[in-house]
Structure formats: structure tokens, C-alpha cells
Amino acid sequence: MQYQSRQPRAFTIIELLVGLAVAAVVLGAASLSLSRMISSRNVAIARHTAFSRAEAAATRLALDITAAARSADLTFSKVAVTDAGGPIGRDELLVLMTSRRPLRGTDSSPEGHLFEVQYRITSTPSGTEALWRRVDTAFDDFVDGGGIASPEFRGVTTLSIQVYDGTNWFDSWDSDSEGLPHAVRFTITAQDDEGRTTATSRRVVAIDRVPVPPDTEDAATNPSTGGTGA
């Protein structure tokens, strides 16, 4: 008995073309899926970056407002808001605050516990927008200058501030003439490095006011003012 060996059959042109088409479809789907995954990751990172910047700036600003110096003598208190006007919020804030941390980080040169803190949006040397924080010792010759200024929060593009007097909200304020406000509210907008995604953070910070002491003679005759007289 004789056996004849079968020769392996080669792929036809049609089979090769079909195989290449299937491979191309699989590779295209994998590439599209990978591209979408990378795009989603980049969007998530951008959103997180913008949100983190806005939240960090709002938290720092709220802490400084909370630490505002309170005194019945307005010489030792300061809350001033400068309204930049226009559709883009670029307001400025100046607060006289209390802090135990030395400005220059050295214990050899005591600087007191009162500092003037100012916030302003401007460009950094690299050309990017940032929220600058300036800190200086209080009661020097220049209330709105001097000290150490640094771009604390990069990517911050807008800062809108309003002040509450117990009845209405105002776009500008100066405690030297209007007294300490009851509250300050602000809105901060920040963006990621590419400028494609923005995030907004808002705060309302109450400022405890120092009550005016009652007049001695009035308190003695009027119980409603805190006196003990009938």
C-alpha cells in the first residue's frame, strides 16, 4: 500500500486580506479605547488640579480673614476690599491679622503678633496667572506695600469679594471709615496648567465684632443696656 503525503495548503489572497482587515479592526478598537482612557485620565487630572488650586486658595484666604484683628479701636484693625470692576473679578483684599509665626522665620528678630496680609492676582515671572499673598509687619509707613510677596497659588484667575455690614453686601470696603464688617464672602476660580479646565470655590467667613461697651450712666438707668438699676 502506498501513502501519498498531503502538501500544506497555502493561504489565498482573499484569506490574507480578510485576516488583515480583522487585525486592523482589532487594533483600531484597541487604539481608540486606549486613546479614550488616556483622554479621560487627563481630564480627571486637569479637574483635580483646578479644583485643588481653587480650594487651597479659598482655605488660605478664609483662615486669614478668620484671624483678622478685632478691636474697638479701629487703629488696630483693618479689613479693606478694593473692587477691580469689570466682568473679570480681580478684587484685592487687605487684612490686619494676628499670627504667632514670624514673618521671616527667625526667632532672633521679634516682629510682634500683628501682620498685614494682602491678596492680589497678577502674573508670575513665567507669565502665568497666580494669586499673590503679601505679608508684612503691621504699623509701618506703607500699609499696602513692603514685606514679602509670593505667588502662593498658581493658576488662580479670578477673585471676587463682597463685604456684609449686617444688612447689605458691598463690593468695596474700608474699615478705617466703615468699621469692621460682619462677614466677607468671596469666589475664587482656578484652572489647570493647560487652561482647559476651571474650578470655582466659594466661602462666607463671619467676623466677630467687638461690641461697644455701654455707657456707665445709661447702663445704670436702663436695664436693657446691661445695667442693674430699676
Buried (B, 14 or more C-beta within 10 A) or exposed (E): EEEEEEEEEEEEEEEEEEEEEEEEEEEEEEEEEEEEEEEEEBEEEBBEBBBBBBBBBBEBBBEBBBBBBBEEEBEEBBBBBBBBEEEEBBBBBBBBBEBEEBBEEEEEEEBEEBBBBBBBBEEEEEEBBBBBBBBBBBEEEEBEEBBEBEBBBBBBBBBBBBBBBEEEEBBBBBBEEBBBBBBBBBBBBBBBBEEEBBBBBEBEBEBEBEEEEBEEEEBBEEEEEEBEEE
